Amino acid sequence: MIVYNVTTKVHASVDLAWLHWQRHTMIKETMATGAFIAYKILRLLEQDDSEGNTYAIQYTAADEDQYQQYLKLHAPSIHKKATEKWGDLIISFHSSLEVIQ
């Protein structure tokens, strides 16, 4: 299995609105691609949250092929929507992890 991790620092002024949008729009759209079988929303602890919280959304793909298809067919448009909606009020980076056990 592959975990696609999206870590995002969210400005405090939009924290609740961003979380709502993630839960009701972005995650649903991402899961609807069929590339992932599960997801989790996590908040980083022990971080300087004076300017806002940092979240990690982790999507689980059954295999590398599903993940690669997502990257090729869906990721660019999904990333663009987030950038257009939130601009510099969020800073995100993406990583992938292989589940070993």
C-alpha positions in Angstrom: 0.0 0.0 0.0 1.0 3.6 -0.6 0.1 6.5 1.6 -0.1 9.9 -0.1 0.5 12.6 2.5 -0.5 16.2 2.1 0.8 18.4 4.8 -0.7 21.9 5.0 0.0 24.9 7.2 -3.3 26.8 7.4 -3.5 30.5 8.4 -5.5 30.9 11.6 -8.0 33.2 9.9 -9.3 30.4 7.6 -8.7 27.4 9.8 -12.3 26.3 10.3 -13.4 27.2 6.8 -10.4 25.2 5.3 -11.3 22.2 7.5 -14.9 22.4 6.4 -13.9 22.6 2.7 -11.5 19.7 3.1 -14.2 17.5 4.7 -17.0 18.4 2.4 -15.3 19.2 -0.9 -11.7 18.3 -1.4 -11.5 14.9 0.3 -14.8 13.8 -1.4 -13.4 14.9 -4.8 -10.1 13.1 -4.2 -11.8 9.9 -3.0 -14.2 10.0 -6.0 -11.2 9.5 -8.3 -11.2 5.9 -7.2 -7.4 6.0 -6.5 -7.7 5.7 -2.8 -9.4 3.3 -0.4 -9.2 5.3 2.8 -8.1 8.6 4.3 -7.3 10.3 7.6 -7.2 13.9 8.8 -4.5 14.6 11.4 -3.3 17.7 13.1 0.4 18.0 13.9 1.2 18.5 17.6 4.1 20.2 19.2 4.3 22.7 16.4 4.4 26.5 16.5 0.7 27.2 15.9 0.8 30.9 16.6 0.0 31.6 12.9 -2.3 28.6 12.4 -2.5 24.8 12.6 -0.6 22.3 10.5 -2.6 19.4 9.2 -1.8 16.1 7.4 -4.3 14.4 5.2 -3.2 10.9 4.4 -4.8 9.0 1.5 -4.2 5.3 1.2 -3.9 3.7 -2.2 -4.0 -0.1 -2.6 -1.0 -0.1 -4.9 1.6 2.0 -6.7 -0.4 1.9 -10.0 -3.5 3.5 -8.4 -1.3 6.2 -6.9 0.5 6.9 -10.1 -2.8 7.1 -12.0 -4.0 9.7 -9.5 -0.8 11.7 -9.9 -1.1 11.7 -13.6 -4.8 12.1 -14.2 -6.1 14.0 -11.1 -3.5 15.7 -8.9 -2.8 18.7 -11.1 -6.4 19.9 -11.2 -7.0 19.1 -7.6 -3.9 21.0 -6.5 -4.9 23.9 -8.7 -8.3 24.2 -7.0 -6.7 24.4 -3.6 -4.3 27.1 -4.7 -7.0 29.1 -6.4 -9.3 28.9 -3.4 -6.8 29.6 -0.6 -3.9 31.3 -2.2 -1.1 32.2 0.2 -3.3 31.4 3.3 -2.1 27.8 3.0 1.3 26.2 2.4 1.3 22.6 1.3 3.7 19.9 0.5 3.1 16.4 -0.7 4.9 13.1 0.0 4.4 9.5 -0.6 5.1 6.6 1.8 5.2 2.9 1.3 3.5 0.9 4.0 6.0 -1.8 5.1 3.9 -3.5 7.8 
